[in-house]
Amino acid sequence: MRKSNIDGRLLTHGLRAMCAANFLLYAAVYMLLGVLPVALADDAACIYPAFLAGMLLAGPFHAYLADAFKRKHVLLLSYAGVGATMAVASYIYEAHYAWLALLQGACFALAAGAGTTISIDITLSGHRTSGNMLFAFCGRLGMVAGLAAGAWGIGHYPLAWLTYASALLCAAGILLCTTVYVSFRAPIGLKLVSLDRFLLGRAWLPALNVGILAFAFGIIGMFLTSLSASLGWYWMLPMLVLPLLTPMWVRMFVKLSHHCQRATGNMTFNLLMDMGMIAGIWTMCVMSGMDEVLIDEDTLAMGALVLAVLMFVLATLPYYKRKRVR
């Protein structure tokens, strides 16, 4: 292995590059996901379930792909898939090609999963928890940056320009990934479909908690996007709560995972965070097109937020203290 990957420091070149690439991946994806309800109104409603379906369909194949093929190749190809679909996203969305949004969701899930696996592989065991926390934080910071950039951009430029900007972010991320050295690992013959590197059963309660919290912020984020588009990007600053909480959550998921389940714990956190965020955005998109609603979006968001906080204090934290294995 190269010297940068065998010294005792956390911030090796490889981890710095992977963190930056993760930031760019999330910024590229959420730059568009956050503005579609503003740009396309009711026409955006079909995109979010297709994107979520793509993420869920790709998940069970994470472990097999990371075992049967070079992990760096999986990362680069899936990242390129995200960038390619971004490059034509204005045509995808306006034409309601939900199947292409499904492909985009699958590529995003595979790229995020492969990135997580590689970031673990290139970090020495004594630094891996800190590396996991930093890598996830950079992704969530990218998510907020993407939402803010999209909210600002949609007030100044057409949607097509934002799709090209997202594709360029992906291209920059791919270039960063190519500079990372990943050592060879012999395949061990995993099954084609499995929950490994997809869902950590022991973390079901924290995962549900994360999903509810992210759902609340998905709704809040859409409200702030409408303000940011007209008043300024700084209205998106309250969304920084999620990146700031991310290291705590990642550490919790890692501590709940057994040996060799670190990647699964990390991916479970990311999956539920993204599912919650996108479900919240989708909910706002659907509610905005309804003449009458049983509950307004403000009440729904605050209710979900209060539920997430109470759930963490009364259920998730005691569960974590009983079930942690590290």
Summary of the structure (lengths in Angstrom):
residues: 326
radius of gyration: 18.9
end to end distance: 28.0
largest distance: 62.2
contacts: 1200
relative contact order: 0.16
helix: 79%
strand: 0%
